[in-house]
Amino acid sequence: MKIASFERMKQLVENGKYVDAELESRNMITENPSHFAGYLCLAYLNFASENFSEAAHNLEQALLYNQNIVECYQLGVMIYDRLGEKKRVIELARFGLTLDHEEADFYAALAKYEVDSIKDKAALYETALAYAPKRLDIMGSLAFCLFQMDKTSKRVLALQNTALTADPLFEPNLVYFAKISYARGDFEAAREFTRKLCVIEPSNGEYQALYNQAWATKNPFWSLYERVRLFGKRISLMRRIVLVSVYILIFALLTNWIGYLAVLMWIIPLLVVVVAILSQTERKEKLTRQDRKNRYLRLPLAIILLMLLAFPAGVRTVSTLADWMTPNSLKNKYPITEPFEKQIHPFEQKEFPLKLQK
């Protein structure tokens, strides 16, 4: 049921007539101090003015006089969401559902604050979207949850396209889709989403961090490193084991074929890792957990492994080059002596190229 005074208040606020809205709300309270409508209207005005503490106070007054108005719970969920009072949001959403089980805001609030499981969150957002199929914020939240459950889900792309078609500059969805695109390895799309966010609100720290993360992939080494890392996160553990096993098998086969030079299969990726991580050390923003793992775990480990592999490989390479550059006549005249255990006649005297001078 629509409340006429509340609907009129919303129209006044949407038209920017805040003074008229406040005057009308206070007149309603003066005329009937024990009626909820005046307090509800004033709470909405306070919320629109971002005076959330005063909005919460007036909302509680409205609930004190009438606990059966759905609009009170809808507004209450929004107010306490902005105040960060999760427990109160859950209380209002749960009671609101007893009055109107088709209100999408209540399901969305419970998905955000009450449940921890991604699967449960997705189920609640699905229900919310079923009752409000045009709600862009719910589309974005559902898409993000579904992506966390299954990074190959086609439904995510469908929701993204629908939401962007309706409003390509809706900020919450741009944040979700930037994160999804980056996690998919679609760095170009991530850069475009973050660019739009920074144009909309240049001073937002979260937007700047997302922008810097996405645009860092313009570096080819970092882009390659991130693509491989994110690909490993997208596939199952079994597929990762299979891929690593195949790589090791190829290395073993190449070792038999070309010898120690096959170690380049490990040296080149390690070089890419080192160069990629070093290229990001000049970034000045606050280090994330992933940044710390890269700098303080993966980088030192890659350098140590590279040194262990590169030194023998270098010696072997120099030896191979020296052997290749040595003339055949010199090799025939001064053959390399085989190990003792492999010689056919180990005690046979051989002529040495240099004679001792008396």
Helices and strands as residue ranges (DSSP letters): H 4-14, H 18-31, H 36-48, H 52-65, H 70-83, H 86-99, H 104-113, H 118-131, H 136-149, H 154-166, H 171-184, H 187-200, H 205-215, G 216-218, H 220-234, H 237-258, G 259-263, H 264-278, H 289-293, I 294-298, H 299-325, H 328-333, G 340-342
